[in-house]
C-alpha cells in the first residue's frame, strides 16, 4: 500500500496510512510552518501516556498508520486542523539504511470553505448584480476559491520542494487575509 495522508471532511483528524510496509516508519510533521517540524505528542490521559509529561510520537504504529487530532499537535489552536501540513515518512531496512522517503502535503481548508460559503450566501442575497458591493463580494469569493484550488494543486498529495511548501503557506495566509477574521471562524 502506498503511503497516504487523508484529512477528514470536518478537518478534525488526519490519518496517515501506509500498511505493513510502513510499520514503525519514522515521521516528521509540519503544521503551517515550513522550517520547523512539530513535536507530535501522545496526549496526557491516553492509554500510552497516563502521566503528566507528554510522550513524543515519532513513528507510525504497528499497523503502519497514525491518526492525529488537535490533541496531538501542541501548536493547534482549534479542534480543526486548518492550514498547510506536511508529513515526511522514512522507512529503513534492518541494517538502518534508508529504503524510502515520502513527503506528503495536506491542505486543511475548512475555514476557507466556510468563508466561501458565507460569501456565496451574501452574493445570493445581493439585490443589484453590478453594484460595487456585490462585485466586491464576488471578487473576494473568487480569489479565495482560486487560492484554495491552487494550494491543492501545489501539494497534490506530495511536496516536491521546500519552496513550493512555503509558497503554499503564503497562499493560504493570503486567502485567510482576504476572507477576514469574522468570516473564517466557523469551526464547522
N, C-alpha and C positions, 0 to 999 in steps of 0.2 A: 504494500500500500504506500502510495506517495504521501509525503508529509503535507498536511493541510491545516489551515487556521480558519475557523469559522466563528464569526460574531453572531450571537443570537439576534433575532429581529428587534428585540427591545434594547439591544446594546448592553445587556446586563451580565452576559457571560461570554467568555472567549474560550473556545475549545480548540486545543492543539492536538492533532491525532496523526499518528503515522504507522500504527500497527506494530507487530512484533519486531520489525527491522529497527524500530526506534526505541525499544525498551531501554530505559536508563540513559537515553541520549542527553547530553549536556545542552542547556539552552540559555540564551540571553533574551531579555525582554526590554524593549524600548517603548516608553509611553510618552508620545508627543515631545520627544527630546532626541535629537539626532546624535548627540555626543555621549551621553551617559546612560548606561543600562540601568534598569530599575531592579532593586532587590525585591524579588517576589517572595512573599512570606506565607507561611502556614499560620493562619490567624490564631490567637490565643483561644483556648476552649475547644479547638478541633481535636479529633481523635489522636493525632500525632503530636499535638502541641497543647498540653494541658497546663503548662507553666506560665510564668509571667514574661518570659523573653520570647521574641519571635524566632522561629526557625526558618532559615532561608531555604527556598525551593530552587534547586539548581539543575535538576534532572527531570526528564519525563518519567512517569511511573512504570510499573511492571506490566502495563498494557500498551506502553508506547504512546501515552496520551496525558493530557492535563487539562483541567478546567479552571480558568481564572475568573474571579469577580473583583469588585472593588475592595473586598476584604483582603485580597492577596496583594493589592497594589497600594503601597503606602501613599503615593502621590495622587491617587484618585480622589477627586473632591466630591463626587456624587456616585450614586448607585450605577448610573450609566457610564459606560466606557466610551466617551466621546473624544475624538481626536485621531491622530495618526499613530499607529502602533507598528512595531516590527519585532519579529521573532527570528532569532538565529539559532538553529539547531545543528549540533555536530555529533556524529557518531564515529566511534573508534573501534578498531579491531582489538583482539585480545592482547596484542603487544603494545597497545596505546597509540598506534598510528592512525591518523585521520583517514577515514574512509570517505566521508561525505559531509558537506556543509551546505545547508539550505537557509536562505534568507527569505522570509515571507512578510509581505506588507498587508496591513489591515486598516480600513477606514471605518471609524466609528462615527457615523453621520446622523444619528438620531436627532440631535439638536438641529442640524441643518434641515433635515426632512420636516421637522416640526415647524421651523421658521418658514420654509417654502409653503407648507400647508396654510399657515396663518396669512401669508401674503396673498395666496390664491383666494382665500375667503374674503380678504379686503377687496381684491380685484372684482370678485363676483358681485359684491355689494356696491361697487363704484357706479355712480349714475351717469357719468359722462366719459365716453370712451377715449376722448382726445384731450381732456384737461390735464394740466401739469401734474396734479396729484396722482391720477390713475396711471399715467405714463411712467411716473417715478416708481410706483409700486411694481409695475410690470418689469421695469428695468432692473430693480433690485432682485426680484424673484428670478429673473433670467440669469443674472450674474451668479447668484448663489447656486442655482441648479447647474450651470455650466462649470463652475469651480468644483462642485461636488462630483460631477461626472468625470472631470479631468483628473481629480485625485484618484478615483477608482481605476482609471486607465493608467495613470502613472505607476501605480503599485501592481495592479492586475495579478494579484496572487504572489508576487515576488518583488524584491527590491534589487534593481540592477546596480545602482550606485548610491553612495552616501549622498552625493549632490542631489540626486533625484528625491531621496527621502527628505532631505532638508527643504527642497523646493515644495514638496507636497505639504509639509507642515506650514510653510509660508502661505500656501493657497488656502489651507484650512483656516488659518488665522484671519486671512483677508475675508473669507466668506462669513466668519463669525462677526467681523467688524461691520460688514455690510448689513448683516442681519440685525444687529443691535441687541443689546442685552435683554430687553424686555420681550423680544420675540424668539429668543433662543433657549429659554429655560423652561422646557415643558416637563421634563422627567417623566415622559410618557410610559 
